[in-house]
Amino acid sequence: MPIFLDVHKVPFSEANLKELCMSPTDEFGVSHVNLFYNKDANVCFCLLEGPNADAIERHHAKVNIKCEWITEVSMAKQQ
């Protein structure tokens, strides 16, 4: 399944972000690989697995988050 990286403002607490990483795949076929955030800058980078960029956008829109950008990526280091 493709992997996507996106960026947006952090609308949740640090505890919520950590909890989100454990969430099951949603109705759009999107699951969290990892979340990277900077609390001081109020920015979050999501690394997500999903079928396409539209699914990633819908995943965020469900909780009223507007991504600044979404791009498909490949990982150099395999998990």
C-alpha positions as CSV (number, residue, x, y, z in Angstrom):
1,M,0.0,0.0,0.0
2,P,1.3,3.5,-0.8
3,I,2.7,5.7,2.0
4,F,2.0,9.4,2.2
5,L,3.5,12.3,4.1
6,D,1.5,15.4,5.0
7,V,1.8,18.5,7.1
8,H,-0.8,20.5,9.1
9,K,-1.3,22.4,12.3
10,V,-1.4,20.2,15.5
11,P,-5.1,20.3,16.6
12,F,-4.6,17.6,19.4
13,S,-2.6,17.2,22.5
14,E,0.7,15.2,22.6
15,A,-1.2,12.3,24.3
16,N,-3.8,12.3,21.6
17,L,-1.1,12.2,18.9
18,K,0.5,9.2,20.6
19,E,-2.9,7.5,20.8
20,L,-3.6,8.2,17.1
21,C,-0.5,6.2,16.2
22,M,-2.3,3.1,17.6
23,S,-5.6,3.6,15.8
24,P,-6.8,0.9,13.5
25,T,-7.3,1.4,9.7
26,D,-10.2,3.8,9.1
27,E,-13.1,3.6,6.7
28,F,-10.9,5.3,4.0
29,G,-8.3,2.6,4.2
30,V,-5.8,4.9,6.0
31,S,-3.6,3.9,8.9
32,H,-0.9,5.7,10.8
33,V,2.7,4.7,10.2
34,N,4.0,7.4,12.5
35,L,3.4,11.0,13.5
36,F,6.1,13.7,13.9
37,Y,5.3,16.9,15.6
38,N,6.8,20.1,17.0
39,K,4.7,21.4,19.8
40,D,6.4,24.8,19.9
41,A,5.8,25.4,16.2
42,N,2.3,23.8,16.3
43,V,3.1,21.6,13.3
44,C,2.5,17.9,12.7
45,F,3.8,15.6,9.9
46,C,1.8,12.5,9.4
47,L,3.3,9.4,7.8
48,L,0.3,7.4,6.7
49,E,-0.5,4.3,4.7
50,G,-3.5,4.5,2.4
51,P,-4.8,3.8,-1.1
52,N,-4.3,7.3,-2.5
53,A,-3.9,11.0,-1.7
54,D,-7.7,11.5,-1.8
55,A,-8.2,9.0,1.0
56,I,-5.5,10.8,3.1
57,E,-7.3,14.1,2.5
58,R,-10.7,12.5,3.5
59,H,-9.1,11.0,6.6
60,H,-8.1,14.5,7.8
61,A,-11.3,16.2,6.6
62,K,-13.3,13.8,8.9
63,V,-11.8,15.7,11.9
64,N,-11.8,19.1,10.2
65,I,-8.0,19.2,9.5
66,K,-6.8,20.9,6.3
67,C,-3.4,19.6,5.2
68,E,-1.0,22.2,3.7
69,W,0.3,19.4,1.4
70,I,0.2,15.7,0.9
71,T,2.8,13.7,-1.1
72,E,3.4,10.1,-1.8
73,V,6.8,8.9,-0.4
74,S,9.1,5.9,-0.2
75,M,11.0,4.9,2.9
76,A,14.7,4.3,2.5
77,K,14.8,2.4,5.9
78,Q,12.5,-0.5,6.0
79,Q,10.7,-1.2,9.3
